[in-house]
Amino acid sequence: MVVDLAGASGGKLVSGIGTRQERVNQASSGVIQFAGVAAPIAGRYALTIFYVSGEPLSAVMLINGKGSQTLNFPSSGGYDVVQSITFTIELATGDNILTFGNPTAFTPRMDRITIYG
């Protein structure tokens, strides 16, 4: 779900990604996908994620539906503070789809991503 936050890009961010521990056996886990993540050549790229979390959380990322990778996020400094963290990822040539979720817990709320490389 999209929620308002003045410090986020466009004043909005995505909440409800992942699931609550008590809902692990239900099909209610929220995910967010970024489609059309372009890479001119296959290789390593820097993925910067802008996020909000008042506590350390993690997210599971799939690239093109494969190779799950757990990403750990420290607290951003508060539930209304946007912070960024950069990870190195492998992209295929052309358009890629990045999917974020967590089958056992909530992830940080996400603002936006950038790709460099």
C-alpha positions, 0 to 999 in steps of 0.5 A: 500500500502507498502511504504519505511521508513528507521526506520520501520522493514524491511524498509517498512510499510503499508499506506492507511489504512482507508479512507478519510472523503470525501470518506465515502460513497464509498467502498474504505476504506483500511484495513489490516489483520494479520492472524494466530495470535496464542493464546495457550489459550483463554484470555487477551493478550497484543497487541503492534502496531508499527505505524507512524503518525504525528497527533492523529488518531484512528483505528477500530479493529475487532478480528475474524470479531467481536466486533469492538474496537476503538483504539486511537493512539497519534502522533508518533512524526512525519510522519517518526518516528516509535512509539509503543502503547500497548492495551489489547485484548481478543483472542480465542484459536488457530489462530485469525485474527486481522483486522484494518481499519476506515470507516470515517478517515485514521488510522496511517501507520502500521509497525508491531504488537507483541502479549504477554501473 
